Amino acid sequence: MDRQEVLAKIADAAVEVLGVERELVTENASFKDDLDADSLDLVEFVMAVEEQFDVSIPEEKLEGIGTVGQAADMVIAAQESPAPSTAESGTSA
């Protein structure tokens, strides 16, 4: 999936979760300033994006997501990094 496809899906998630007009959601749109999202909105948005793209974005990286473009970059980075291993969970059958 290329960056433009990721941006389009992120824009769709922003419209759905944040209740904003699609034309407001641009690559440079600030979640706080342009889309009026507060920290709770951003957490809900990230949860929706994680589910949509089947990725996990660490909580400490949430502060680095200020714009729609940064969210796309975060998703792309999460897709490229290996998923944490569940084999070391310490449970046995």
C-alpha positions as CSV (number, residue, x, y, z in Angstrom):
1,M,0.0,0.0,0.0
2,D,1.5,3.3,-1.0
3,R,1.5,6.5,1.0
4,Q,-1.4,8.1,-0.9
5,E,-3.6,5.0,-0.1
6,V,-2.6,5.2,3.6
7,L,-3.4,9.0,3.6
8,A,-6.8,8.3,2.0
9,K,-7.7,5.6,4.6
10,I,-6.5,7.9,7.4
11,A,-8.6,10.7,6.1
12,D,-11.6,8.3,6.1
13,A,-10.9,7.4,9.7
14,A,-10.6,11.1,10.7
15,V,-14.0,11.8,9.1
16,E,-15.6,8.9,10.9
17,V,-14.0,9.3,14.3
18,L,-13.6,13.0,14.6
19,G,-16.8,13.9,12.7
20,V,-15.0,16.5,10.4
21,E,-15.7,17.3,6.8
22,R,-13.5,15.3,4.4
23,E,-12.2,18.4,2.6
24,L,-10.7,19.6,6.0
25,V,-8.5,16.5,6.2
26,T,-5.4,17.2,4.2
27,E,-1.9,15.9,4.7
28,N,-0.8,19.1,6.5
29,A,-4.0,19.4,8.6
30,S,-3.2,19.6,12.3
31,F,-5.4,17.4,14.5
32,K,-5.5,20.0,17.2
33,D,-5.7,23.3,15.2
34,D,-7.4,22.3,12.0
35,L,-9.6,19.4,13.1
36,D,-10.3,20.5,16.7
37,A,-9.3,17.1,18.1
38,D,-8.4,16.9,21.8
39,S,-6.2,14.2,23.4
40,L,-9.2,11.8,23.8
41,D,-10.2,12.2,20.2
42,L,-6.6,11.5,19.1
43,V,-6.6,8.3,21.2
44,E,-9.9,7.1,19.6
45,F,-8.5,8.0,16.2
46,V,-5.3,6.1,16.7
47,M,-7.3,3.0,18.0
48,A,-9.4,3.1,14.8
49,V,-6.3,3.4,12.6
50,E,-4.6,0.6,14.4
51,E,-7.6,-1.6,13.8
52,Q,-8.0,-0.5,10.2
53,F,-4.3,-1.2,9.3
54,D,-3.8,-4.0,11.8
55,V,-0.8,-2.3,13.4
56,S,0.2,-1.2,16.9
57,I,1.3,2.3,17.6
58,P,3.1,2.6,21.0
59,E,1.5,5.1,23.3
60,E,4.8,7.1,23.7
61,K,4.6,7.8,19.9
62,L,1.2,9.5,20.1
63,E,2.8,12.8,21.0
64,G,4.6,12.7,17.7
65,I,1.3,12.7,15.7
66,G,0.4,16.3,15.1
67,T,-0.8,16.2,11.5
68,V,-2.5,13.8,9.2
69,G,0.7,13.3,7.3
70,Q,2.6,12.4,10.5
71,A,-0.2,9.8,11.2
72,A,0.4,8.3,7.8
73,D,4.1,8.1,8.4
74,M,3.5,6.5,11.7
75,V,1.3,3.8,10.1
76,I,3.8,3.1,7.4
77,A,6.6,2.8,9.9
78,A,4.4,0.4,12.0
79,Q,3.7,-1.7,8.9
80,E,7.4,-2.0,8.1
81,S,8.5,-2.9,11.6
82,P,8.1,-6.6,12.7
83,A,5.2,-7.4,15.0
84,P,6.1,-8.3,18.6
85,S,6.5,-12.0,19.0
86,T,3.8,-13.8,21.0
87,A,5.9,-16.9,21.3
88,E,7.5,-15.5,24.4
89,S,4.3,-14.9,26.3
90,G,5.2,-17.5,28.9
91,T,2.0,-19.5,28.6
92,S,2.0,-23.2,27.9
93,A,-0.7,-25.4,26.4
